[in-house]
């Protein structure tokens, strides 16, 4: 018996869940992990029991099923464009933006997740620019805007993986110092990790993978011994494994909790309120 009819039906359910509530936009990898949750609903187990899940279907099989259905899924984002050569487009299009203070900035390890957050208007709701990690180093005008804000925060959103930790360390090394647990640059710019970390993945029962080797470099001081062992074994969790609505809601809450609070209501308030009212919580407290 072929698995294709089963995958086609599960893909329809997964696409509906990925876009809920309110017609959210989502990436191909987010749809894959939503399909994993449809096929293997063990993610609904008790939060107090930490565990992650192995993927029930290979990505190549998912991609083959998606190829014939892509045009039927209006919420699915196209593949993220590669980093453009030359000056950064955001600086070229909005040069006046950098004449003012900028209280917070979000740097995402994944260019696809960056595009997803922007497509769902997070940068407007949270009043925060969103940049992919491969845009580093930051434009000097952007750094100047962070300095003028006084106490600005650069948040880093990354995978629970060696490459994710390396992304955070790259940002902290460039714009932070050892003055505090989160790092504070010479101009008062703080660099904070927003996650993922292994305890988030275990509590949310996310689908995990395994890299060719474990993390061998320095680890953030806030990690627990079991998390250090988890990363050392080569385990990895992508941000895309977090359900899109939960990821969007979590990032908004984290951004509003750090730095200067943005407007309480925007034209997007009703749409984002639907996400807030769906029972999604922020990262589990440490």
C-alpha positions in Angstrom: 0.0 0.0 0.0 1.4 3.4 -1.0 1.8 6.2 1.6 0.9 8.9 -1.0 -2.8 9.2 -0.2 -2.1 9.3 3.5 0.5 12.0 3.0 -1.8 14.0 0.8 -4.6 14.0 3.4 -2.2 14.7 6.2 -0.7 17.6 4.2 -4.1 19.2 3.9 -4.6 19.0 7.6 -1.1 20.3 8.3 -1.5 23.3 6.0 -4.7 24.3 7.8 -3.0 24.0 11.2 0.1 25.9 10.1 -2.0 28.9 8.9 -4.2 29.0 12.0 -5.4 31.3 13.4 -6.1 34.1 11.0 -4.3 32.9 7.9 -0.7 33.0 9.0 2.0 32.7 6.4 4.5 29.8 7.0 7.6 28.3 5.4 8.1 24.9 3.8 10.0 23.6 6.7 7.4 24.8 9.2 4.8 22.9 7.1 7.0 19.8 7.2 7.1 19.9 11.0 3.4 20.5 11.2 2.9 17.4 9.0 5.1 15.5 11.5 2.7 16.6 14.3 -0.3 15.4 12.3 1.2 12.0 11.6 2.6 11.6 15.1 0.5 13.6 17.7 2.7 12.6 20.6 3.6 16.3 21.0 0.4 16.7 23.0 1.8 14.8 25.9 2.2 16.3 29.4 4.6 19.3 29.5 6.0 18.1 32.8 7.5 15.1 31.1 10.4 16.3 28.9 11.1 14.6 25.6 11.5 15.3 21.9 10.3 13.2 18.9 11.9 11.6 15.9 10.4 12.6 12.6 7.8 10.1 11.3 8.4 10.8 7.7 11.6 11.8 5.7 11.8 15.3 4.3 12.4 14.0 0.8 9.0 12.1 0.9 7.3 15.3 2.2 8.9 17.4 -0.6 7.7 15.0 -3.2 4.1 15.1 -1.9 4.3 18.9 -1.7 5.6 19.5 -5.2 2.2 18.7 -6.8 0.2 20.7 -4.1 2.3 23.9 -3.7 -0.1 26.1 -5.7 -3.0 24.9 -3.6 -1.6 26.3 -0.3 -1.9 30.1 -0.3 -0.3 30.5 3.1 2.9 28.8 2.0 5.8 31.3 1.5 8.2 31.0 -1.5 11.8 30.0 -0.7 13.7 32.9 0.8 15.8 34.9 -1.6 19.5 34.7 -1.0 21.3 37.6 0.5 21.6 40.4 -2.1 25.0 41.6 -3.1 26.0 45.2 -2.5 24.4 47.6 0.0 21.6 46.2 2.2 18.2 46.8 0.7 16.6 48.0 4.0 19.2 50.7 4.4 18.9 51.8 0.8 15.1 52.0 0.9 14.6 53.6 4.3 17.8 55.7 5.0 15.9 58.2 7.3 15.0 55.3 9.7 18.5 55.4 11.1 18.4 59.0 12.1 16.4 58.0 15.2 17.0 55.8 18.2 16.3 52.1 17.8 15.4 50.4 21.2 15.5 46.8 19.9 16.5 44.7 17.0 15.8 41.0 16.2 18.5 38.9 14.4 17.3 35.5 13.2 19.7 32.7 12.4 17.4 31.5 9.6 16.6 33.7 6.5 13.4 31.7 6.1 12.2 32.4 9.6 13.1 36.1 9.1 10.8 36.2 6.0 8.0 34.4 7.8 8.0 36.8 10.8 8.0 39.8 8.4 5.3 38.3 6.2 3.1 38.1 9.4 3.9 41.7 10.2 5.8 41.0 13.4 8.1 44.0 12.7 5.1 46.3 12.8 3.3 44.7 15.8 6.5 44.7 17.9 7.9 47.9 16.4 11.2 46.1 15.8 13.3 45.6 12.7 14.0 41.9 11.8 17.2 40.9 10.1 18.7 37.5 9.1 22.0 36.5 10.6 23.8 36.5 7.3 23.3 40.2 7.1 26.1 40.7 9.7 28.0 42.9 10.2 25.3 45.4 10.9 25.3 48.6 8.9 27.0 51.4 10.8 23.9 53.6 10.6 21.9 50.8 12.3 24.5 50.5 15.0 24.3 54.2 15.5 20.6 54.1 15.9 20.9 51.4 18.6 23.5 53.5 20.4 21.3 56.6 20.4 18.4 54.7 22.0 20.3 54.1 25.2 20.0 50.6 26.6 19.0 49.0 23.3 18.7 45.3 23.1 19.7 43.0 20.2 17.8 39.8 20.4 19.0 36.6 18.7 16.6 33.9 17.6 18.3 30.7 16.8 18.1 26.9 16.6 18.9 24.6 19.4 22.0 23.4 17.7 25.8 24.0 17.3 25.2 26.4 14.4 22.5 28.2 16.4 24.8 28.8 19.4 27.5 29.9 17.0 25.1 32.5 15.5 24.4 33.9 19.0 28.1 33.9 19.9 28.9 35.7 16.6 26.4 38.5 17.4 27.6 38.7 21.0 31.2 38.8 20.0 30.6 41.6 17.5 28.2 43.8 19.6 28.5 42.7 23.2 31.2 42.3 25.9 31.7 40.3 29.1 30.3 43.1 31.3 27.2 41.1 32.2 25.5 37.8 31.7 23.8 38.9 28.4 26.7 41.0 27.3 26.7 44.8 27.1 28.6 46.6 24.4 30.7 49.8 25.0 27.7 51.9 23.8 25.2 50.2 26.1 23.9 47.8 23.5 22.9 44.4 25.1 22.8 41.1 23.3 20.3 38.5 24.4 19.6 35.0 23.3 15.9 34.4 22.7 16.3 30.7 22.1 15.7 27.9 21.2 17.5 25.9 23.8 17.1 22.2 24.6 14.7 22.8 27.6 12.3 24.6 25.3 12.4 21.8 22.8 11.8 19.1 25.5 8.9 21.0 27.1 7.2 21.6 23.7 7.9 18.0 22.5 9.4 19.2 19.3 10.6 17.0 16.4 14.4 16.7 16.7 17.2 15.7 14.4 20.9 14.7 14.9 23.9 16.4 13.3 27.2 14.8 12.3 28.8 15.9 15.6 28.0 17.6 18.8 28.8 21.0 20.1 32.5 21.4 21.0 32.7 25.1 21.6 31.8 27.3 24.7 28.2 27.1 25.8 26.0 29.9 27.3 26.3 30.0 31.1 22.5 29.6 31.5 22.3 26.1 30.1 21.7 23.2 32.5 24.0 20.2 32.7 21.5 18.0 30.9 21.2 20.6 28.1 25.0 20.7 27.6 25.0 16.9 27.4 22.1 17.1 24.9 24.0 19.4 22.6 27.2 17.5 23.0 25.5 14.4 21.7 24.7 16.0 18.4 21.0 16.6 18.9 19.5 19.5 17.0 16.1 21.3 16.9 15.2 23.9 14.2 13.1 26.9 15.0 10.9 25.8 12.2 9.8 22.9 14.4 7.9 25.4 16.7 4.3 25.8 15.5 4.1 29.1 13.5 1.4 30.7 15.7 3.4 29.8 18.9 6.6 31.1 17.4 5.0 34.4 16.4 3.3 35.0 19.7 6.4 34.0 21.7 8.7 36.4 19.8 6.2 39.3 20.2 6.0 38.7 23.9 9.8 38.5 24.3 10.4 41.7 22.3 7.8 43.6 24.2 9.3 42.4 27.5 12.7 43.8 26.7 13.7 47.3 25.9 11.1 50.1 25.5 7.6 48.8 25.0 6.0 49.6 21.7 2.4 50.7 21.1 -0.2 48.6 22.8 -2.5 48.6 19.9 -1.9 48.7 16.1 -4.0 48.1 13.0 -2.8 44.4 13.4 -4.2 44.2 17.0 -7.2 42.1 16.1 -5.2 39.6 14.1 -2.5 39.1 16.7 -5.2 39.0 19.5 -6.5 35.9 17.8 -3.1 34.3 18.2 -2.9 35.4 21.9 -6.3 34.0 22.6 -5.5 30.5 21.3 -3.7 29.3 24.4 -0.2 29.8 23.2 2.4 30.5 25.9 5.8 32.0 25.9 8.9 29.9 26.4 8.8 27.8 29.6 10.3 29.7 32.5 13.7 28.5 33.7 
